[in-house]
Amino acid sequence: MTMMTRTTMNKRFKPVALATSITLISLASLSLTGCNNVNLAHDAEPIFTPSADQTQKSVAASVDNTITLAQITKDVSYLASDALKGRNNFTLEIRQAADFIAKRFNEVGLSPAPSAPNFKQYYSLQKIIPDTLSVEINGQEIAAESLAMATTKIDFLWDSNTLKGNQSIKRSPVNTVMIGENDNLRKALRELNHQGGQHLVLLHPKHEKSFKRYQSYFARGLTKLVDEKSTADSGGVIVIALTDISQIKRFTVKGKAKVTDTSLSNVVGILPGKSKAHEIVLYSAHYDHLGVKPSVDTTPNSTPLTGNEIFNGADDDASGVSAIINLANHFAIMGNNERTLMFAAFSAEEIGGFGSRHFSTQVEPKQITAMINIEMIGKPAIFGEGTVWMTGMDRSNLGEQLNQALASQNLKIYADPYPKQNLFYRSDNATLARLGVPAHSFSSTQLDKDQHYHQVSDDINSLNLPSMLQVIRMLATATTPLVDGSITPSRIDPNKVKRNGLIY
C-alpha cells in the first residue's frame, strides 16, 4: 500500500520497525494498569494554546488533507476483501487482518501500547462445548433429548449433598429451580445467568418448544476468556431437565465438556500526550466478522441457497477500523494531543465482546477520559448528511460537549434512534462503560432499513464512501477538544449499567 507523504510529521512519531518490540519511548517497560501518573510524554516542550476559533479553523482545514477518500477506500477495501474471507475469529485470515492493522498503525506514526508489543495484545479464549450429560431425579433417569446444558466448567458431579443451603458445602453449591407451566422461562433463565453459580432447572413440558431452542443454542457451546475466573462467582452451569417432576427428593447429575483453546489479539497503538499524558482518549472499532458460512436468502418464500458465501463485513466493522486508522493519521500530523491517544482494534466482538473485555484488564479505567467506539459508519444516517448518532447519550455529557465543537459547522451528533435494540450493550463500549468510562459507540447506519447487516451483501459495493469520509472527518473535528484537553466529560455511573451474563 502506498504511504501518504507527510513532511510535517513530528520526529517523535517516526514509524518503528514491526520486527522489534523496542519503542521510541520504551513503552514496553511501562504498565497503564494501576498507574495513576503514567507520563507518556517524550520530552518537555513549550506549549502554544490556540483559541477555540483558531483550533476549529485549523482542524477544518487539515481534515481535507489528513483524511482522504482515497486512503479510507484503500483501507476498507482490503479489510472487506474476499482475501480475508470475512475475518472469522478462528481463522488464519483474522491474523492477516491484524497484521494489516498493525502495519497501518506503524505507518501513520503510532507506537505500540505497553501491553501490545509490535501492536499485538494477545489473549486466549476457550470454547467449551457440552459433551456428555446424565441426570437422575428421584431414581428416574431423564432422557437425553429432554436435557440441555450451558457450562463454563469442564466437568462436574452433583448429588443431593451439594444442594444450596447445606452448611457442609463450602464451595459450588447447587441451586434447584422449578419453572412451572405459567412461569416466564426467558426471564427465569436470564436471572439465573446473571447470578452465576450452578443450577438444576426442572422445566414444565409446556415449555417444550422454547426448550428446544435453548437446547440447540447451548449445544453450540460457550466461549470464555482464559484469564477470567472459572468459579461459581464468575461462571457456572445451568442444567435444564424437561420433566413433569415437580418435587426433588434426591438427584445425581454428571456433566463433561470438550475444550478448545484459541489465541487471538487486539491491535493497539498510542500517540503519547504532553501536558495531560496520563489521561487517555480511546478510539476503537472491532475488526472481526462472521467469516464464511452458508448464505441465507431472507426473501419470503425463496428457495434455500446452497454453498458457502463470504460475509465480508464492510460496514460491520471494516468501516470503523478504517476510521480509527485515519483518525490516528490525522492526530499524528496535527500534533495537538495534550492527552495520550490510544487506538484499539478489537477482535472477538461478534462472539461476545471478548477483545474489549480483555483490553479492559490491561488499562486503568480511571485514566480513560472517553472512549469513542466506531461501529458501522458506511451509510448515511437517518438524520441526513453531516450527522451521526451515539449510543447511551443520556449516560454522560460527552455528546453535548462534542456537539458544541460541531455547532459552527452545522454538523450534529444525535441520540441513538433505535433504543429498543439495546445497542449501548451490543458493542465494545459496554465493558468500559461498566467500569465508569464515558464509553459510547458512534454509528450512522439506518439499522431499521439496512438490508445488509450480517448478510453476504455487506461488501464494499454496499458502502457510501463519501458519506463515510464525512463521518470520519466529523469525528475528528468533534473530538479535537477531547484530544487537546479542553473538555472532560462526566463519568458513567457503573451502578446503572447492566452486567454481562456470567454463564451464557
Order of alpha helices (4+ residues) and beta strands (2+ residues): alpha-alpha-alpha-beta-beta-beta-beta-beta-beta-alpha-beta-alpha-beta-beta-beta-beta-beta-beta-alpha-beta-alpha-beta-beta-alpha-beta-alpha-beta-alpha
